[in-house]
Amino acid sequence: MTARDTTDSPRHRIVEAAVELLENGGPDAVSTRAVAAAAGMQPPAIYRLFGDKEGLLEAVAEHGYAQFLESKRAQLDPEPQGAVEDLRRGWDTVVEFGISRPELFAVMNRATGRGADMAHRAGLEILHGRVRRLAAGGWLRVDEELAAQIIQATGRGAVTSWHSTPAERRNPALLTALREAMVSATTRVEPTLPAEETGAAAAARALRAALPDDADVLSDAEQHLLREWLTRLAEDGGAQHD
C-alpha cells in the first residue's frame, strides 16, 4: 500500500474491490462498472483516480507487490548460518504466492507502471541480498547474477507448471524437487572458506559480496564500475573451483 492509499481512502477501497473481483472471476470480471459497484462508488471515480482500466490494474499490481514484499520481509532470517535455509524459504514464499493467488500474480508479472516497477525492484533487492549473503558465506557455486536468474526462473517455472497441470495430476513433490534442484544448482554442500580459494577470482568474489550498497567513500558511478570489474574478475576462472 502506498502512502496515498490509506485503508479508508476511496482509492484503497477501489483497489481492494478490484483485487477481490480479479481473484474470484479473473481479469474479465474487473470492469469499471463492477469495481465501482463493489466499492460502493460511481464509475467516474475510477476514471478520475486511475485514468482507465489499465491504470486500475497497474494499481492492483502495485498493491499485490506491497503485500508480497511484506510477506518476504517478514520471513527474512537475520542469522548468517541460515543463508541456505533462508533461500529455500524465500523461494517457497514466491511459489506459494503464485500458486495461491494466480490471477493477482499474473497481473503483477504483466505490470509495466512506475509504481509496480519500483515494487518489483524492491523485491529483487531482497533476492540479491539473499544471494549476497550466500556469496559472503562461501555457499555459492555460481556467479551471483546467474544464481539470481536461476532462482527467479525456477520459481516462475514452478508456478507456471503447477497451473498448466490438471488439478487431479498436481503433485506437491514437484515443487520440492524443483526447489532442491535450484538449491543444488546455486549452492555448495559445504561452504568454501576464503582460505580454500586463491587467486584473483576468489578475492574478487569475496570483495564483491562484502561491498555495502551505500558506501559513502565511493560515488554511485564508482561503485557501479567497481562491481563491474569485480564481476569480470570473479567470472574469470570461477568455474575451476566447483
C-alpha positions, 0 to 999 in steps of 0.5 A: 500500500502506498502512502496515498492509499490509506485503508479508508481512502476511496482509492484503497477501497477501489483497489481492494474491490478490484483485487477481490473481483480479479481473484474470484472471476479473473481479469474479465470480471474487473470492469469499471462498472463492477469495481465501482459497484463493489466499492460502493462508488460511481464509475467516474471515480475510477476514471478520475483516480486511475485514468482507465482500466489499465491504470486500475490494474497497474494499481492492483499490481502495485498493491499485490507487490506491497503485500508480497514484499511484506510477506518476504520481509517478514520471513527474512532470517537475520542469522548468517548460518541460515543463508541456505535455509533462508533461500529455500524459504524465500523461494517457497514464499514466491511459489506459494504466492503464485500458486495461491493467488494466480490471477493477482500474480499474473497481473503483477508479472504483466505490470509495466507502471512506475509504481509496480516497477519500483515494487518489483525492484524492491523485491529483487533487492531482497533476492540479491541480498539473499544471494549476497549473503550466500556469496559472503558465506562461501555457499555459492557455486555460481556467479551471483547474477546467474544464481539470481536468474536461476532462482527467479526462473525456477520459481516462475517455472514452478508456478507456471507448471503447477497451473498448466497441470490438471488439478487431479495430476498436481503433485506437491513433490514437484515443487520440492524437487524443483526447489532442491534442484535450484538449491543444488544448482546455486549452492555448495554442500559445504561452504568454501572458506576464503582460505580454500580459494586463491587467486584473483577470482576468489578475492574478487568474489569475496570483495564483491559480496562484502561491498555495502550498497551505500558506501559513502567513500565511493560515488554511485558511478564508482561503485557501479564500475567497481562491481563491474570489474569485480564481476569480470574478475570473479567470472574469470576462472570461477568455474575451476573451483566447483 
